Amino acid sequence: MATHPPVHVLDDYYLAITFLITVAYQLIGFSVAFTYKFDKLTDFMGGSNFVWLAIITLSLSGTTNARQIVTSIFIMLWAARLSGFLLFRILKTGKDDRFDDKRDKFFSFLGFWIFQMLWVWTVSLPVTILNSPKVLQYRQPSFGKATDIIAIIFYVVALTIEAVSDVQKYRFKQSEQGKQPGAVCNVGFFKYSRHPNYFGEIMVQVCTSILMLLLCKVHAHIRSSYLHHGNNTRKLPYHPFQLWRLRCAVRQHARLDLPHFLVDVLVRPPTPGASRCQEAV
């Protein structure tokens, strides 16, 4: 049972409101960082932005579905750990060498913050769309399927790899060996991968995306779809219906609008007597 009906803000997918929040949040951070010429907010503002978007979209949705809550919490945990570690690191080091040639240049420094806006908004899309009214208007499949369990296990492993790798690299750089010119980190996970921290981060995002993928939702919707004949209903056969939809999807790929495609082509059952692929147009 939802705590309240999903709140519609600007669009049904929360794309506009999350984009505006991200732009405003990052511009505030840019203004402070450029004015005072310091780097302590740059990475923290990027990581914490994910947390705010997840909280806001989950709150607006009013949902109590486990899938939305778990996925939102996962992105919050990842972003909170990342932003907390980056804030700790910059407080210890004092400055970020990446900005030595940008810190005093308005447009160069702003360019980095614009890239950060796009990064945050784009990577947050799985959670944003999952919490949106357009998705929640349909019956949600039960949480705990095989893909969900696999995603959770991989998420825990990926987050652990990322967190441990960050600590290992930080400790290496603080050591005497790490301070030598051209020193290469080869401790811990870095013995096996050049960038295990980035690998862990990528896998975290893959896992959160798996949790929101419509594969299990489409499967659940197709199995529970009905073909309506006035007041009478009958269940559609699963495999022929699915194959019919996939054939239509391939033929009409050049004319698809993705959000409507997910609902109209994959979810909605065809009307009786419709011409071949008519429903997918």
C-alpha distance (Angstrom), angle and dihedral (degrees) to the residues before:
residue distance angle dihedral
M1 . . .
A2 3.80 . .
T3 3.79 118.7 .
H4 3.82 88.8 -133.2
P5 3.82 137.7 -16.0
P6 3.81 113.9 -79.1
V7 3.79 111.5 -86.3
H8 3.80 112.8 -124.8
V9 3.81 110.5 -139.4
L10 3.83 118.0 179.9
D11 3.82 93.6 -45.4
D12 3.80 139.4 14.5
Y13 3.79 94.6 -109.0
Y14 3.84 99.7 49.5
L15 3.80 88.2 -123.2
A16 3.79 96.6 129.8
I17 3.81 98.1 43.5
T18 3.81 93.2 47.5
F19 3.79 90.7 47.9
L20 3.81 92.3 50.6
I21 3.81 92.0 46.7
T22 3.80 90.7 49.5
V23 3.81 93.5 48.9
A24 3.81 92.6 47.6
Y25 3.81 93.5 45.7
Q26 3.79 93.9 48.8
L27 3.80 93.6 44.8
I28 3.80 89.4 54.4
G29 3.79 89.5 52.2
F30 3.80 91.7 46.3
S31 3.80 91.9 50.7
V32 3.80 92.2 53.4
A33 3.81 95.1 42.1
F34 3.81 94.7 47.5
T35 3.81 94.4 43.5
Y36 3.80 95.4 51.3
K37 3.84 95.8 31.0
F38 3.78 96.8 -131.8
D39 3.79 135.1 123.5
K40 3.78 103.7 -144.4
L41 3.81 95.3 104.7
T42 3.80 101.8 40.2
D43 3.81 102.2 85.4
F44 3.79 93.5 28.1
M45 3.80 91.5 57.3
G46 3.77 90.0 51.0
G47 3.81 95.6 51.2
S48 3.80 96.8 40.5
N49 3.81 90.4 50.8
F50 3.82 88.9 69.9
V51 3.79 90.3 55.1
W52 3.80 93.1 52.1
L53 3.79 93.8 48.6
A54 3.80 92.4 50.0
I55 3.80 92.5 47.8
I56 3.80 94.2 46.2
T57 3.81 96.8 47.0
L58 3.81 92.6 44.3
S59 3.81 90.5 49.2
L60 3.79 93.2 47.9
S61 3.81 91.4 48.8
G62 3.80 93.6 55.6
T63 3.79 88.4 -154.7
T64 3.78 125.9 153.9
N65 3.81 93.8 -171.4
A66 3.79 112.1 132.9
R67 3.81 94.0 -134.7
Q68 3.80 94.2 58.1
I69 3.80 93.6 42.4
V70 3.81 95.8 46.9
T71 3.81 93.8 46.0
S72 3.81 91.6 47.8
I73 3.80 91.8 48.6
F74 3.79 90.8 48.5
I75 3.80 92.6 55.3
M76 3.81 90.1 44.8
L77 3.81 93.0 51.7
W78 3.79 92.5 47.8
A79 3.81 93.7 46.8
A80 3.82 94.4 43.6
R81 3.81 91.6 51.6
L82 3.80 92.7 45.9
S83 3.79 96.4 46.6
G84 3.81 91.8 43.2
F85 3.80 92.6 51.8
L86 3.81 93.4 45.5
L87 3.80 90.8 49.4
F88 3.81 90.7 49.8
R89 3.81 91.0 48.5
I90 3.79 95.5 49.4
L91 3.80 91.3 46.9
K92 3.79 88.5 55.3
T93 3.80 98.0 43.3
G94 3.81 96.3 37.8
K95 3.81 98.0 -143.3
D96 3.78 143.6 26.6
D97 3.80 116.3 -118.4
R98 3.80 90.9 -151.6
F99 3.80 90.3 74.9
D100 3.79 99.9 46.7
D101 3.81 91.0 104.8
K102 3.83 94.8 37.2
R103 3.79 108.1 38.5
D104 3.82 94.7 88.2
K105 3.81 96.6 36.5
F106 3.79 113.3 86.5
F107 3.80 100.4 -155.3
S108 3.81 96.3 37.1
F109 3.79 91.3 51.0
L110 3.80 91.8 43.0
G111 3.81 89.3 51.8
F112 3.81 90.0 61.6
W113 3.81 91.1 50.8
I114 3.81 91.4 48.6
F115 3.80 89.0 53.0
Q116 3.80 88.2 49.8
M117 3.82 90.0 52.5
L118 3.80 91.1 54.2
W119 3.80 91.8 45.0
V120 3.79 93.9 52.4
W121 3.80 96.1 43.6
T122 3.81 94.5 45.1
V123 3.80 97.3 45.7
S124 3.82 89.8 46.7
L125 3.82 92.6 56.2
P126 3.84 96.3 96.4
V127 3.80 91.8 56.8
T128 3.80 93.2 38.1
I129 3.80 93.7 53.5
L130 3.80 93.4 40.0
N131 3.83 90.3 56.8
S132 3.81 94.2 43.6
P133 3.83 126.0 113.4
K134 3.80 91.1 -121.2
V135 3.80 91.0 63.8
L136 3.80 97.1 36.5
Q137 3.79 93.5 54.4
Y138 3.81 87.2 77.3
R139 3.76 126.6 68.1
Q140 3.79 109.1 -88.9
P141 3.81 120.4 -133.7
S142 3.76 119.1 -117.4
F143 3.77 117.0 -88.5
G144 3.79 120.4 -119.7
K145 3.79 103.5 61.0
A146 3.80 120.6 147.6
T147 3.81 92.0 -96.0
D148 3.81 89.9 52.2
I149 3.80 93.2 51.8
I150 3.80 91.6 46.8
A151 3.81 91.2 49.2
I152 3.82 92.1 49.9
I153 3.81 92.9 49.6
F154 3.79 92.8 48.0
Y155 3.81 90.4 45.4
V156 3.81 92.0 56.6
V157 3.80 91.5 46.9
A158 3.82 93.1 45.8
L159 3.80 94.2 47.3
T160 3.81 90.0 49.2
I161 3.80 92.1 50.2
E162 3.80 91.7 48.9
A163 3.81 94.9 46.9
V164 3.81 95.5 44.9
S165 3.81 91.9 45.2
D166 3.80 91.8 52.7
V167 3.81 90.8 52.2
Q168 3.80 92.6 45.8
K169 3.80 92.5 51.1
Y170 3.82 92.9 45.1
R171 3.81 92.2 51.1
F172 3.80 91.1 46.6
K173 3.80 92.2 52.8
Q174 3.81 90.5 49.7
S175 3.79 92.0 52.7
E176 3.79 125.0 88.0
Q177 3.80 91.5 -108.7
G178 3.80 92.4 51.8
K179 3.80 92.7 52.7
Q180 3.78 93.3 59.2
P181 3.85 115.7 103.8
G182 3.79 111.8 -94.6
A183 3.80 94.0 9.7
V184 3.81 113.7 163.8
C185 3.79 120.7 -150.3
N186 3.80 109.3 -124.8
V187 3.79 102.5 158.5
G188 3.78 128.3 113.6
F189 3.79 114.0 -19.6
F190 3.80 89.5 -1.0
K191 3.80 88.7 74.7
Y192 3.79 88.0 70.6
S193 3.79 103.5 31.1
R194 3.77 135.5 28.5
H195 3.82 92.2 -140.3
P196 3.82 110.3 20.1
N197 3.80 90.6 154.5
Y198 3.80 90.9 58.6
F199 3.79 90.3 44.6
G200 3.81 89.7 54.1
E201 3.80 91.4 48.7
I202 3.79 92.7 50.1
M203 3.80 91.3 49.0
V204 3.81 90.9 50.2
Q205 3.80 89.7 56.9
V206 3.79 91.6 45.2
C207 3.81 90.1 53.0
T208 3.80 94.0 49.7
S209 3.80 88.8 48.4
I210 3.80 91.1 51.5
L211 3.79 89.0 54.8
M212 3.80 91.2 56.5
L213 3.79 99.7 37.7
L214 3.76 112.3 123.0
L215 3.79 93.4 -133.7
C216 3.78 92.6 99.2
K217 3.81 91.3 36.2
V218 3.78 92.7 51.1
H219 3.79 89.1 48.0
A220 3.78 91.0 51.6
H221 3.82 93.9 44.0
I222 3.79 93.5 47.6
R223 3.79 92.8 50.0
S224 3.79 91.0 49.9
S225 3.82 97.0 39.0
Y226 3.79 118.0 121.1
L227 3.76 133.1 -152.4
H228 3.81 106.7 -138.3
H229 3.82 123.3 -143.5
G230 3.77 104.7 176.2
N231 3.80 105.8 -69.0
N232 3.81 93.5 -14.7
T233 3.78 124.1 89.1
R234 3.75 134.5 -173.3
K235 3.78 131.2 -178.0
L236 3.78 118.5 -105.1
P237 3.79 119.9 -123.7
Y238 3.77 106.8 -104.6
H239 3.80 108.6 -138.1
P240 3.86 100.8 40.9
F241 3.78 90.2 46.9
Q242 3.79 93.0 49.7
L243 3.80 93.3 48.1
W244 3.81 91.3 48.1
R245 3.79 90.3 54.4
L246 3.79 93.6 47.5
R247 3.81 91.9 51.4
C248 3.80 89.8 51.3
A249 3.79 90.8 47.9
V250 3.79 92.5 54.3
R251 3.82 93.5 47.8
Q252 3.79 93.8 47.4
H253 3.81 98.7 38.9
A254 3.80 93.5 118.6
R255 3.80 93.1 57.6
L256 3.79 101.6 43.7
D257 3.76 126.1 126.4
L258 3.82 100.3 -156.4
P259 3.84 102.4 -140.4
H260 3.81 93.0 44.4
F261 3.79 90.2 41.4
L262 3.79 91.1 58.1
V263 3.79 90.8 53.4
D264 3.80 104.8 31.4
V265 3.79 100.8 36.1
L266 3.78 103.1 33.0
V267 3.78 102.5 29.4
R268 3.79 112.1 28.0
P269 3.84 114.4 79.1
P270 3.82 116.9 -125.7
T271 3.78 118.8 -99.4
P272 3.80 117.1 -113.6
G273 3.79 113.4 -90.4
A274 3.82 95.5 13.3
S275 3.77 114.2 154.8
R276 3.77 120.0 -111.9
C277 3.82 110.1 -62.0
Q278 3.81 90.6 -13.4
E279 3.80 91.1 131.1
A280 3.80 92.6 55.9
V281 3.82 95.6 56.3
